[in-house]
Amino acid sequence: MSSYRKGARFERRVRKILESSGWFVGRQGKSAFPDLICLKRDIDKTTIMLAECKVNRSDITKEEREKLRKLSEELGCLGRFFYRTGRLVGWEGVDWKND
């Protein structure tokens, strides 16, 4: 299986997980950055999350971390990397808030 197909399949898996948690998820085709744009409506606010999916955690570069951090800061939203950990899906955030 090509690495593009592995990545696309993993993106669809993450999308399904997020949708089952109440997120509306839009997937960008090809190699667009970020892979997923997610919205979740709570009672009094809407949360936006930009998600980048990597099959292997080691594939996340410092440049990509910084790019996602800057973009999420600029838009005032969450930034998350999703990756495979064995058969599970792990995630880590890029923090731009100084709370």
C-alpha positions as CSV (number, residue, x, y, z in Angstrom):
1,M,0.0,0.0,0.0
2,S,1.4,3.4,-0.9
3,S,2.2,5.9,1.8
4,Y,-0.5,8.3,0.4
5,R,-3.2,5.6,0.8
6,K,-2.0,4.7,4.3
7,G,-2.2,8.4,5.2
8,A,-5.6,8.9,3.6
9,R,-7.0,5.8,5.4
10,F,-5.6,7.1,8.7
11,E,-7.2,10.5,8.1
12,R,-10.6,8.8,7.5
13,R,-10.1,6.8,10.7
14,V,-9.4,10.0,12.8
15,R,-12.4,11.7,11.1
16,K,-14.7,8.9,12.1
17,I,-13.5,9.0,15.7
18,L,-14.0,12.8,15.9
19,E,-17.4,12.6,14.4
20,S,-18.5,10.0,16.9
21,S,-17.4,12.5,19.6
22,G,-19.7,15.2,18.2
23,W,-17.4,17.1,15.9
24,F,-18.3,18.2,12.3
25,V,-15.2,17.3,10.3
26,G,-14.1,18.5,6.8
27,R,-11.3,16.6,5.2
28,Q,-9.0,18.3,2.7
29,G,-7.9,16.2,-0.2
30,K,-4.3,15.5,-1.4
31,S,-1.6,17.0,0.8
32,A,-3.3,20.1,2.0
33,F,-2.4,21.5,5.4
34,P,-4.1,20.9,7.8
35,D,-5.7,17.6,6.9
36,L,-8.9,18.1,8.9
37,I,-10.9,21.2,9.9
38,C,-13.2,20.4,12.8
39,L,-16.1,22.3,14.4
40,K,-18.0,21.5,17.6
41,R,-21.0,23.4,18.8
42,D,-21.5,23.7,22.5
43,I,-24.4,25.5,24.2
44,D,-22.8,28.9,24.2
45,K,-19.8,28.6,21.8
46,T,-18.3,26.9,18.7
47,T,-14.9,25.3,19.0
48,I,-12.7,25.1,16.0
49,M,-9.8,22.6,15.7
50,L,-7.2,22.2,13.0
51,A,-5.9,18.6,12.8
52,E,-2.9,17.2,11.1
53,C,-2.7,13.4,10.8
54,K,0.5,11.4,10.7
55,V,0.7,7.6,10.6
56,N,4.0,7.7,12.6
57,R,4.6,10.2,15.4
58,S,8.2,10.4,14.3
59,D,7.0,12.0,11.0
60,I,6.0,15.2,12.8
61,T,8.7,17.7,12.1
62,K,9.5,20.8,14.1
63,E,8.6,22.9,11.0
64,E,5.1,21.4,10.9
65,R,4.6,21.9,14.7
66,E,5.5,25.5,14.3
67,K,3.3,25.9,11.2
68,L,0.3,24.4,13.0
69,R,1.0,26.5,16.1
70,K,1.2,29.7,14.2
71,L,-1.9,29.0,12.2
72,S,-4.0,28.0,15.2
73,E,-2.8,31.1,17.1
74,E,-3.7,33.3,14.1
75,L,-7.2,31.8,13.9
76,G,-7.7,31.5,17.7
77,C,-8.4,27.8,17.5
78,L,-7.1,24.4,18.7
79,G,-4.2,22.7,16.8
80,R,-3.8,18.9,17.2
81,F,-1.6,16.3,15.7
82,F,-3.1,12.8,15.5
83,Y,-0.9,9.7,15.1
84,R,-1.0,6.0,15.4
85,T,0.2,4.3,18.5
86,G,0.0,0.6,17.8
87,R,-3.7,-0.1,17.1
88,L,-4.8,3.1,18.9
89,V,-4.9,6.8,17.9
90,G,-2.9,9.2,20.0
91,W,-2.8,13.0,19.8
92,E,-0.9,16.0,21.0
93,G,-1.7,19.7,21.0
94,V,0.3,22.7,19.9
95,D,-0.1,25.2,22.7
96,W,-0.1,28.9,21.8
97,K,-2.0,30.2,24.9
98,N,-0.1,31.3,28.0
99,D,-2.9,30.4,30.5
